[in-house]
Amino acid sequence: MKEGELVMLVDTKKRKYLIVLKKNSFFEFHKGKISHDDLLRKSPGEKIISSKGEELLILKPALFDFVLKKMKRISQVIYPKDIGQILILGDIFPGAKVLEAGTGSGALTCFLVRAVGEKGKVVSVDERKDMIETAKKNIETFYNKKVEEIKHLKLERANLKDVKEKEFDRVILDLPDPWNYLLKIKKVLKQGGILICWLPTVLQIFKLIEEVEKKFYKNFELQGIYETLQREWQKKGRSLRPKDLMVGHTGFLIIFYKIK
Ligand SMILES: C[S@@+](CC[C@H](N)C(=O)[O-])C[C@H]1O[C@@H](n2cnc3c(N)ncnc32)[C@H](O)[C@@H]1O
């Protein structure tokens, strides 16, 4: 492992700690401390003992660990359980050209960059400067490189209505009023492409679909409306059952085909 890389430590109670490796530093927690220099000499999959005798498993964090445990959030982020659905139901493929608005803290952007790969392209816009700056830092922390080095990502401070680029395979909207941008999406999304909208309330879904049915029925065809509930289970001795707590509500996915 190298300096600047993210590492995840898992304690005996399965608690996860994400840290960025830095020479001459220490990670301190309630069960003692661990030297980063010692971690730099280890590999993922190995274990390390803290100064108070706690054994920790060393791993490279998955992107969902980073989003849930480490990423700086100044907006509501889309949860990994829902991002999984966006990638599959929205059919995000390697080589795809994807437009995302708004970027927010960059949770979805991090996944999109990986899903489309270097042959694809992600254009992610947010009208707020602080959002773009936060997303930039988050992306750089996870990928351990400057955002400028990720050539297939264009992170831009802009309002969706000012996006000039066209011929997108997919458009993903996580903003409160997607019905106001249908004309814009009609222009920038390829025929046969897919529009994916993320909305937290049913009134928003209703308004969006009504707008499509009234004014854009020739351009967009509803593919589906989805909600994803994920229940995690646990095993403790002879007891194997769902965990007491789960995330009750995040939002809904509304997906359309662009038909004309
Ligand atoms: C909930 S956040 C997005 C979170 C993001 N999907 C994530 O996973 O981290 C919504 C963002 O949309 C941005 N936004 C709202 N309307 C916009 C518009 N018309 N053009 C560009 N960005 C917009 C807001 O500034 C805000 O940062």
The ligand as a Tripos MOL2 file, in Angstrom:
@<TRIPOS>MOLECULE
LIG
   27    29     1     0     0
SMALL
NO_CHARGES

@<TRIPOS>ATOM
      1 C1        -29.2310   15.9420   -3.7940 C.3       1 LIG1
      2 S1        -27.9220   16.7290   -4.5930 S.3       1 LIG1
      3 C2        -27.2210   15.4910   -5.6150 C.3       1 LIG1
      4 C3        -26.4910   14.4190   -4.8380 C.3       1 LIG1
      5 C4        -25.7120   13.4730   -5.6900 C.3       1 LIG1
      6 N1        -26.5580   12.7050   -6.5710 N.3       1 LIG1
      7 C5        -24.8580   12.5230   -4.8740 C.2       1 LIG1
      8 O1        -25.0640   11.2860   -4.9640 O.co2     1 LIG1
      9 O2        -23.9640   12.9620   -4.1430 O.co2     1 LIG1
     10 C6        -28.7690   17.7500   -5.7470 C.3       1 LIG1
     11 C7        -27.8690   18.7630   -6.4200 C.3       1 LIG1
     12 O3        -28.5060   19.2780   -7.5710 O.3       1 LIG1
     13 C8        -28.0190   20.5860   -7.7650 C.3       1 LIG1
     14 N2        -28.9420   21.2450   -8.7020 N.ar      1 LIG1
     15 C9        -30.2560   21.5290   -8.5050 C.ar      1 LIG1
     16 N3        -30.7860   22.0670   -9.6240 N.ar      1 LIG1
     17 C10       -29.7860   22.1280  -10.5500 C.ar      1 LIG1
     18 C11       -29.7070   22.5760  -11.8950 C.ar      1 LIG1
     19 N4        -30.7770   23.0620  -12.5310 N.pl3     1 LIG1
     20 N5        -28.5410   22.4750  -12.5670 N.ar      1 LIG1
     21 C12       -27.4390   21.9800  -11.9290 C.ar      1 LIG1
     22 N6        -27.4550   21.5370  -10.6630 N.ar      1 LIG1
     23 C13       -28.6120   21.6050   -9.9710 C.ar      1 LIG1
     24 C14       -27.9470   21.1540   -6.3690 C.3       1 LIG1
     25 O4        -27.0510   22.2390   -6.2940 O.3       1 LIG1
     26 C15       -27.5010   19.9430   -5.5580 C.3       1 LIG1
     27 O5        -26.1100   19.9530   -5.3560 O.3       1 LIG1
@<TRIPOS>BOND
     1     1     2 1
     2     2     3 1
     3     2    10 1
     4     3     4 1
     5     4     5 1
     6     5     6 1
     7     5     7 1
     8     7     8 2
     9     7     9 1
    10    10    11 1
    11    11    12 1
    12    11    26 1
    13    12    13 1
    14    13    14 1
    15    13    24 1
    16    14    15 ar
    17    14    23 ar
    18    15    16 ar
    19    16    17 ar
    20    17    18 ar
    21    17    23 ar
    22    18    19 1
    23    18    20 ar
    24    20    21 ar
    25    21    22 ar
    26    22    23 ar
    27    24    25 1
    28    24    26 1
    29    26    27 1
@<TRIPOS>SUBSTRUCTURE
     1 LIG1         1 GROUP 0 **** ****
